[in-house]
Structures are given as structure tokens and as C-alpha cells.
């Protein structure tokens, strides 16, 4: 499985994955999403909405984001092609 490195930003004692550095628009899907704070105060006093995603959460990787495949094992040939 390929990996994406996400910058980490610490605000107070909380660490946040900084997806904003990876693109302008992000698509996130999950089985359940709740807005838990409509006026969450983030870095520099920016007001943002805070959501909680549950179960089967995925993030659509924006074009241009580099994937780290250094630790990915090469695929093996299909059985019908081995040894021929």
C-alpha cells in the first residue's frame, strides 16, 4: 500500500494533520459525519467548522501529491503467467 506524508501542526497540545498544505480542495468521505462546532477557533483565530467522521473514512488524494511507494513490495505475476 502506498503512503502519503502529511505535515503535522501542533496547536497547544493538539496535533493536527495539515492537509491544507497539500491542496486547496479536499474531498473526505465517511459513513457518518457530524459538525461538532460551527465556530471552532483554529490557528490565528480563524473560525472554521469542526467535523467528526466515523467509520470507513477516506480522503481523496489531490493531483500533484507525491506518493511514497518505497516500502511497497513489487506485484507478483498472475499464476497463469508464472513459469512460462
C-alpha positions in Angstrom: 0.0 0.0 0.0 1.4 3.4 -0.9 1.7 6.1 1.7 1.2 9.9 1.8 3.3 12.0 4.2 1.1 14.6 5.9 2.7 17.7 7.6 1.8 17.9 11.3 0.9 21.2 13.0 0.7 21.4 16.8 -1.6 23.9 18.3 -1.4 24.0 22.1 -1.2 20.3 23.0 -3.2 19.1 20.0 -1.6 17.7 16.8 -3.4 18.2 13.5 -2.6 16.7 10.1 -2.2 19.8 7.9 -4.0 18.8 4.7 -4.2 22.5 3.7 -0.5 22.4 2.7 -1.3 19.6 0.2 -4.0 21.3 -1.9 -6.8 23.9 -1.9 -9.7 21.5 -2.1 -10.2 18.2 -0.2 -12.9 15.5 -0.5 -13.4 13.3 2.5 -16.0 10.6 2.8 -17.1 8.5 5.8 -20.1 6.5 6.9 -21.0 9.2 9.4 -20.1 12.9 9.6 -21.2 15.3 12.3 -20.5 19.0 12.7 -19.4 19.3 16.3 -18.6 23.0 16.3 -19.9 25.6 13.9 -17.4 28.3 15.0 -14.2 26.4 16.0 -11.3 28.7 16.8 -8.2 27.5 14.9 -4.7 28.9 14.4 -4.5 32.7 14.3 -8.1 33.0 15.5 -9.5 31.6 12.2 -13.1 30.4 12.6 -13.7 27.1 10.9 -16.2 24.3 11.3 -15.1 21.2 13.1 -16.4 17.9 11.9 -16.1 14.4 13.3 -16.0 11.5 10.8 -16.7 7.9 11.9 -16.2 4.5 10.3 -14.6 3.9 6.9 -13.1 7.4 6.5 -11.1 8.2 3.3 -9.5 11.3 1.8 -9.4 11.8 -1.9 -5.7 12.5 -2.7 -5.4 15.7 -4.7 -3.5 15.6 -8.0 0.2 16.5 -7.6 0.5 14.9 -4.1 3.5 12.6 -4.1 3.0 9.0 -3.0 5.8 7.2 -1.1 6.0 3.7 -2.5 9.5 2.9 -1.3 8.2 0.2 1.1 5.7 -1.4 -1.3 6.6 -4.9 -2.4 6.5 -5.5 -6.2 3.4 -7.2 -7.5 3.7 -10.8 -8.4 2.7 -12.0 -11.8 -0.7 -13.7 -12.2 -0.5 -17.5 -11.8 -1.2 -18.3 -15.4 1.9 -16.3 -16.4 4.4 -17.7 -13.9 6.9 -20.2 -15.2 6.1 -19.8 -18.9 
